[in-house]
Amino acid sequence: MRKPHQRTWNKTAVKAALWALYKRGADLRQKSVAEYDPGLVHAVQRYYGSWPGAFEDNGIPLNYPAKKKWNKKKVVEAIKERKREKKGLWYKEVEREDHGLVGAARGHFGTWQAAVEAAGYDYNRIRMTQAWSERRIKREICLLESRGENLCAGRVKEKHSKLFWAAQLWFGSWKNAVLAAGIDYESHLPHIVWSAEKVISAIRKRASQEKAINSLSVQRDDNKLHQAARLYFGTWTEAVEAAGFDYEKHAPEPGRKWNREKVKEAIRKRYKEGKNLNMKAIREEDMGLMNAGTKHFGNWKSAIEAAGIDYEKITLIPIWTKERVLKNIKQLQASDADLISRKVAAEHGRLFWWAVRFFGGWEKAVRAAGITNYDDYRKIRQWDERKVKMFIRNRLKEGRKINVSAVHQDDGGLVRGASRIFGTWEKAVEAACINYEKHRKKRRWNKDVIVKTIQDRMRQGKAINSEAVKSDNGALYGAANRHFGSWSEAVKAAKKQRKT
């Protein structure tokens, strides 16, 4: 695949790009530009230190769009608009793409889920599908292709099962999803992409190797060639004659004459002898029987059932029904497996997605299987003030660290639960009657240390705008404000020392 042209950035190029955005009337917010031109944002941070600073230094007016005034009606309409545009409605995805809408929804409805349900959508179903949308699926497919991964269905199903099944639900098939992403699916297939010329070449190659080129032999040896020949020439006979051979000379002796009874007898005979009756085995071992079964009964499954054999017992591909889904759920329960949705989706992908399809959600399927105490099977801790404080005290008794970075590393759920209930981790620790200052992981800050840390970030190519530093190194940001009065003054001091 041809690599895209990479721009070489310098101050002049950045200035020209910013003026072009301004003249075009584009949204000049850093977050908006980062969505479609992250390279420009990175270059701005590298050469100017901050997004507003770049506009100020180049004399470009930085006019942000006026803030939207929200009410309940506007929130509901915005959610419906996202649905019409086939964008995801999962909390994390919307927060990333439209933080203002999420904030307004929580302000007017209390939670994002309540806002989505007020718009008339089942949020449990949205959560079950893990926020997959057409847009996200196409983005993930393009990402896989850019990494050079094989996009054939079998390979993706094995390595990226969630993406595969989401594509099945949204697009009907994996192939349709790949094509919708603008990628040639055929180029990723492990088999030959046929054409009339390739069919003729394959027939001549078989003949030169003294292999039989009659219809029955080719179906048994190379069924894909036989199917391609029928696709491009109508019949196998026409394809052989197009390759320059007289088919009559290569036709086999007249074979078995079939009727419905003989087909059923042959199927029962194979079954009694313990031979496989699935389509793959029949194609390889007795193509004549399969053709006769399809001719007289419409399809191979009907022929098997007409012979009095349960097709589900001999097929390699399980046929999913509501009853099968419920049976599998009960088997999982009997084996003491974890029935939480994300665990089942990861380990039993087909069961999970068929349950969602038949019952509208995993939890509904579990309850339909007669498991009324579904909440008892959840292995997610339900946090409250008492439980948070108990876990914090237990960590301390066990001699484990309780500073936020250490806890976040080995028990992120505890930190998130504490922050949701108490506002911050520090307040949760104090509520547990523990002096957090004694356990805080401290760094002794002074002006020299701050300047050196900022210069290290610049050398490493990391962003030095206030938002980026606040998110990944809040301690540095806070120390800079304490010692320099503001983050921008600290950055100026770091740049000044770097030049000298």
C-alpha positions in Angstrom: 0.0 0.0 0.0 1.3 3.4 -0.9 2.3 5.5 2.1 0.6 8.9 2.4 2.8 12.0 1.9 4.0 13.4 5.2 4.3 17.1 5.6 7.5 18.7 6.8 6.6 21.2 9.5 8.3 24.5 10.4 7.0 27.8 11.7 6.2 29.1 8.2 4.3 26.0 7.3 2.3 26.1 10.6 1.5 29.8 10.1 0.2 29.1 6.6 -1.9 26.2 7.7 -3.5 28.3 10.5 -4.3 31.2 8.2 -5.8 28.8 5.7 -8.1 27.4 8.5 -9.1 31.0 9.5 -9.9 32.1 5.9 -11.9 28.9 5.3 -14.1 29.8 8.4 -13.3 26.5 10.1 -13.9 25.7 13.8 -10.6 26.9 15.3 -10.9 25.0 18.6 -7.9 22.8 19.2 -10.1 19.7 19.9 -12.0 20.2 16.6 -8.8 20.6 14.5 -7.2 17.6 16.2 -9.9 15.3 14.9 -9.0 15.8 11.2 -5.4 17.3 11.4 -3.5 16.0 14.5 -0.2 16.7 12.7 -0.9 20.4 12.7 -1.9 20.4 16.4 1.3 18.6 17.3 3.4 21.0 15.2 1.7 24.0 16.9 2.6 22.6 20.3 6.1 21.9 19.2 6.9 25.4 17.7 4.6 27.6 19.8 4.0 25.8 23.1 0.3 26.3 23.1 -2.6 26.6 20.7 -3.7 30.1 21.6 -0.1 31.2 21.6 0.3 30.3 18.0 -2.6 32.4 16.9 -1.5 35.3 19.1 2.1 35.2 17.7 0.9 35.2 14.1 -1.8 37.8 14.6 -4.7 35.5 13.7 -8.0 36.2 15.5 -9.0 33.2 17.5 -12.8 33.4 17.6 -14.4 30.3 19.2 -18.1 29.6 18.2 -20.6 30.8 20.8 -21.6 28.3 23.4 -24.9 26.6 22.7 -27.7 27.1 25.2 -29.2 23.8 26.2 -32.6 22.7 27.5 -34.2 19.3 27.7 -35.8 19.6 24.3 -32.5 20.5 22.6 -30.7 17.7 24.3 -33.2 15.1 23.1 -33.2 16.6 19.6 -29.3 16.4 19.5 -29.4 12.8 20.6 -32.0 11.9 17.9 -29.8 13.8 15.3 -26.8 11.6 16.2 -29.0 8.5 15.7 -30.2 9.8 12.3 -26.6 10.4 11.3 -25.8 6.8 12.4 -23.3 8.0 15.1 -22.8 6.1 18.3 -24.8 6.9 21.5 -22.5 5.2 24.0 -21.3 7.5 26.7 -17.6 7.4 26.1 -17.9 7.9 22.4 -20.3 10.9 22.7 -18.1 12.4 25.4 -15.1 12.2 23.1 -17.0 13.7 20.1 -19.4 16.2 21.7 -18.5 16.9 25.3 -21.0 19.8 25.4 -24.0 17.5 24.7 -22.9 15.0 27.4 -22.6 17.9 30.0 -26.0 19.3 29.0 -27.6 15.8 29.2 -26.2 15.2 32.7 -27.2 18.7 33.8 -30.8 18.4 32.6 -31.5 14.6 33.1 -29.0 13.6 35.8 -27.3 10.9 33.7 -26.5 10.3 30.1 -28.5 7.1 30.2 -31.6 8.9 31.3 -31.2 11.5 28.5 -30.9 8.7 25.9 -33.9 6.9 27.2 -35.9 10.2 27.2 -35.1 10.3 23.5 -36.8 6.9 23.1 -33.8 4.6 22.8 -32.9 1.5 24.9 -29.6 2.4 26.5 -29.0 -1.2 27.7 -29.0 -2.4 24.0 -26.5 0.5 23.2 -24.3 -0.6 26.1 -24.5 -4.2 25.0 -23.1 -3.5 21.6 -20.2 -1.7 23.3 -20.7 1.7 21.5 -20.1 0.3 18.1 -21.3 2.5 15.3 -20.9 2.4 11.5 -18.3 5.2 11.8 -16.3 3.5 14.5 -16.4 0.1 12.7 -15.1 1.7 9.5 -12.4 3.6 11.4 -11.2 0.3 13.1 -11.1 -1.5 9.7 -9.0 1.3 8.2 -6.7 1.1 11.2 -6.2 -2.6 10.7 -5.5 -2.1 7.1 -3.0 0.6 7.8 -1.1 -1.8 10.1 -0.9 -4.3 7.2 -3.2 -6.9 8.9 -5.1 -9.4 6.8 -8.8 -8.4 6.5 -10.2 -11.8 5.5 -13.2 -12.7 7.6 -11.7 -15.8 9.3 -8.5 -14.0 10.4 -10.4 -11.0 11.8 -13.0 -13.2 13.5 -10.1 -15.0 15.3 -8.1 -11.9 16.3 -10.7 -9.1 16.6 -14.0 -10.9 17.4 -15.8 -7.9 18.9 -15.1 -5.8 15.7 -16.2 -8.8 13.5 -19.5 -9.4 15.2 -20.3 -5.6 15.4 -19.7 -5.4 11.7 -22.1 -8.4 11.2 -24.8 -6.6 13.2 -24.3 -3.1 11.5 -23.6 -4.1 7.9 -25.0 -7.6 7.5 -21.6 -9.2 6.8 -17.9 -8.5 7.3 -17.4 -8.1 3.5 -20.0 -5.3 3.4 -18.3 -3.5 6.3 -14.9 -3.7 4.5 -16.3 -2.4 1.3 -18.1 0.4 3.2 -14.7 1.4 4.6 -13.5 2.0 1.0 -11.2 -1.1 1.0 -11.0 -3.7 -1.8 -12.0 -6.9 0.1 -10.9 -9.3 -2.6 -7.3 -8.2 -2.2 -7.3 -9.6 1.3 -8.7 -13.0 0.4 -6.4 -16.0 0.7 -7.9 -17.6 -2.4 -7.7 -16.7 -6.2 -9.8 -13.9 -7.5 -11.3 -15.5 -10.6 -11.8 -14.1 -14.1 -12.7 -15.9 -17.4 -9.0 -15.9 -18.4 -7.9 -17.5 -15.1 -10.6 -20.2 -15.4 -9.4 -21.1 -18.9 -5.8 -21.1 -17.7 -6.7 -23.4 -14.8 -8.5 -25.9 -17.0 -5.5 -26.0 -19.5 -3.2 -26.5 -16.5 -5.2 -29.5 -15.3 -5.2 -31.0 -18.7 -1.4 -30.6 -19.1 -1.0 -32.4 -15.7 -3.1 -35.2 -17.1 -5.8 -34.6 -14.5 -9.5 -35.3 -15.4 -11.4 -32.3 -16.6 -14.9 -33.8 -16.5 -17.4 -31.9 -14.3 -17.6 -34.5 -11.5 -13.9 -34.9 -11.1 -13.3 -31.1 -11.0 -16.1 -30.6 -8.4 -14.4 -33.2 -6.2 -10.8 -31.9 -6.7 -11.3 -28.2 -7.1 -14.9 -27.0 -6.5 -13.9 -23.3 -6.5 -12.7 -23.7 -10.1 -15.9 -25.4 -11.0 -18.0 -22.7 -9.4 -16.0 -19.9 -11.2 -16.4 -21.7 -14.5 -20.2 -21.8 -14.1 -20.2 -18.1 -13.0 -18.3 -16.9 -16.1 -19.4 -19.4 -18.8 -22.8 -20.6 -17.6 -21.9 -24.3 -17.5 -18.7 -26.4 -17.0 -19.0 -27.8 -20.6 -18.9 -24.3 -22.1 -15.8 -23.4 -20.0 -14.0 -26.6 -21.2 -14.8 -25.9 -24.8 -13.7 -22.2 -24.4 -10.3 -23.6 -23.2 -10.1 -25.5 -26.6 -11.1 -29.0 -25.6 -13.9 -31.3 -26.8 -15.8 -32.0 -23.7 -17.4 -35.3 -25.1 -13.9 -36.8 -25.2 -13.3 -36.0 -21.5 -16.8 -36.8 -20.2 -17.0 -39.8 -17.8 -18.9 -43.0 -18.3 -22.6 -42.7 -17.4 -22.8 -42.9 -13.6 -25.5 -43.7 -11.1 -29.0 -42.8 -11.9 -30.6 -41.0 -8.9 -34.1 -40.6 -7.6 -35.4 -39.5 -4.2 -35.4 -43.0 -2.7 -31.9 -43.8 -3.9 -30.6 -40.5 -2.4 -32.2 -41.3 1.0 -30.8 -44.8 0.9 -27.3 -43.5 0.1 -27.5 -41.0 3.0 -28.6 -43.6 5.5 -25.9 -46.0 4.3 -23.2 -43.4 4.9 -24.7 -42.6 8.3 -24.7 -46.3 9.4 -21.1 -46.6 8.2 -20.1 -43.7 10.5 -19.1 -41.5 7.5 -19.4 -37.7 7.7 -22.5 -36.2 6.2 -21.6 -32.5 6.5 -21.4 -30.6 3.3 -17.6 -30.3 3.3 -17.1 -34.1 3.6 -19.7 -34.9 0.9 -18.1 -32.4 -1.5 -14.8 -34.1 -1.1 -16.0 -37.7 -1.1 -19.2 -38.0 -3.1 -20.1 -34.9 -5.1 -22.6 -37.0 -7.2 -24.7 -37.7 -4.1 -24.6 -34.1 -3.0 -25.7 -32.9 -6.5 -28.5 -35.5 -6.5 -29.7 -34.5 -3.0 -29.7 -30.9 -4.0 -31.5 -31.6 -7.2 -34.3 -33.8 -5.7 -34.8 -32.0 -2.4 -33.9 -28.4 -3.1 -30.8 -28.3 -0.7 -28.6 -30.8 1.2 -30.2 -30.0 4.5 -33.6 -31.1 3.3 -32.2 -34.3 1.8 -30.6 -35.2 5.2 -33.8 -34.5 7.1 -35.8 -36.5 4.4 -33.6 -39.5 5.3 -34.7 -39.2 8.9 -31.4 -37.7 10.3 -31.2 -34.6 12.5 -29.2 -32.1 10.4 -28.0 -30.2 13.5 -26.1 -33.3 14.7 -24.0 -33.6 11.5 -23.4 -30.0 10.5 -20.1 -28.3 11.4 -21.8 -24.9 11.7 -24.2 -24.6 14.7 -27.7 -23.4 13.8 -28.7 -20.8 16.3 -32.3 -20.6 17.5 -33.8 -19.1 20.7 -33.9 -22.5 22.2 -30.2 -23.1 21.5 -29.3 -19.8 23.0 -31.2 -20.5 26.2 -29.8 -24.0 26.4 -26.2 -22.7 26.1 -26.9 -20.1 28.8 -28.1 -22.8 31.2 -25.0 -24.8 30.4 -22.8 -21.9 31.3 -24.7 -21.4 34.5 -24.3 -25.1 35.4 -20.5 -24.9 34.8 -20.3 -21.9 37.2 -19.1 -19.6 34.4 -19.1 -15.8 34.8 -22.3 -14.6 33.1 -21.4 -10.9 32.9 -21.9 -9.6 29.4 -18.4 -8.5 28.5 -16.9 -11.8 29.7 -19.4 -13.8 27.6 -18.8 -11.6 24.5 -15.1 -12.2 24.7 -15.2 -15.9 25.3 -18.5 -17.0 23.6 -18.9 -14.4 20.9 -21.5 -16.3 18.8 -23.7 -17.0 21.8 -23.6 -13.4 23.0 -24.5 -11.8 19.7 -27.3 -14.3 18.9 -28.7 -13.6 22.4 -28.7 -9.9 21.7 -30.3 -10.5 18.3 -33.1 -12.8 19.6 -33.8 -11.2 23.0 -32.7 -7.6 22.5 -29.9 -7.8 25.2 -27.8 -10.3 27.1 -29.5 -9.6 30.4 -32.9 -10.2 28.9 -31.6 -13.5 27.4 -30.3 -14.6 30.8 -33.6 -13.9 32.5 -35.5 -15.7 29.7 -33.3 -18.7 30.5 -34.9 -18.7 34.0 -32.0 -17.1 35.8 -33.8 -14.5 37.9 -30.8 -13.7 40.2 -28.7 -12.3 37.3 -27.2 -9.6 39.6 -25.7 -12.3 41.8 -23.6 -13.4 38.8 -22.2 -10.0 38.1 -18.6 -9.8 39.2 -18.7 -6.0 39.2 -18.5 -4.4 42.6 -21.4 -2.1 43.4 -19.7 0.8 45.3 -21.1 2.8 48.2 -19.4 4.9 50.8 -19.1 2.0 53.3 -17.5 -0.3 50.8 -15.0 2.3 49.4 -13.8 3.1 52.9 -13.5 -0.6 53.8 -11.4 -1.3 50.7 -9.1 1.6 51.5 -8.6 0.5 55.1 -7.9 -3.1 54.0 -5.2 -1.9 51.6 -3.5 -0.1 54.4 -3.7 -3.1 56.7 -2.2 -5.3 54.0 0.8 -2.8 53.8 -0.1 -1.7 50.2 0.3 1.8 49.0 -2.8 4.1 49.0 -1.5 7.0 46.9 -3.7 7.5 43.8 -1.2 6.4 41.2 -0.4 3.1 43.0 -4.1 2.3 43.6 -5.1 3.2 40.0 -2.5 0.8 38.7 -3.7 -2.3 40.4 -7.4 -1.4 41.2 -8.7 1.2 38.9 -12.3 0.3 39.8 -11.7 1.4 43.4 -10.3 4.8 42.3 -13.2 5.4 39.9 -15.8 4.3 42.5 -14.2 6.5 45.2 -14.0 9.5 42.9 -17.6 9.1 41.8 -18.9 9.0 45.4 -16.5 11.4 47.2 -15.5 13.7 44.4 -11.7 12.8 44.6 -9.5 10.0 45.8 -8.0 12.2 48.4 -11.4 13.0 50.0 -12.2 9.3 50.0 -9.0 8.5 51.9 -9.8 11.3 54.4 -13.3 9.9 54.8 -11.7 6.6 55.8 -10.1 8.5 58.7 -6.6 8.3 57.1 -4.3 11.3 56.7 -3.6 11.3 53.0 -0.6 13.6 53.2 1.4 10.9 54.9 0.8 8.5 52.0 0.9 10.9 49.1 3.7 10.2 46.6 5.5 13.5 46.8 8.0 15.3 44.6 9.9 18.3 45.8 9.2 21.0 43.3 11.1 24.3 42.8 11.5 26.5 39.8 14.6 24.7 38.5 12.9 21.3 38.7 9.8 22.7 36.9 11.8 24.3 34.1 13.8 21.1 33.6 10.7 18.9 33.5 9.1 21.2 30.9 12.2 21.1 28.8 12.3 17.3 29.0 8.7 17.2 27.7 9.7 19.5 24.8 12.7 17.3 23.9 10.5 14.2 24.0 8.0 15.8 21.6 5.2 15.8 24.2 2.5 18.4 24.2 3.1 21.4 26.5 -0.2 23.1 26.3 -2.1 23.4 29.6 -4.8 20.9 28.8 -2.4 18.1 27.9 -0.2 18.7 30.9 -3.2 18.8 33.3 -4.4 15.4 32.0 -1.1 13.5 32.2 1.0 15.4 34.8 -1.3 17.4 37.1 1.5 17.7 39.7 3.7 19.6 37.3 0.9 21.8 36.3 0.0 22.6 39.9 3.6 23.3 40.9 4.1 25.6 37.9 1.1 27.7 39.0 2.4 27.8 42.6 5.9 28.9 41.7 5.4 31.0 38.5 1.8 32.2 38.9 0.6 30.5 35.7 1.5 27.7 33.4 2.3 30.1 30.5 4.9 31.9 32.6 6.5 28.6 33.4 6.7 27.6 29.7 8.2 31.0 28.9 10.9 30.5 31.5 11.7 27.1 30.2 12.0 28.4 26.6 14.1 31.3 27.7 16.6 29.0 29.5 16.6 26.6 26.5 17.7 29.4 24.2 20.5 30.6 26.5 
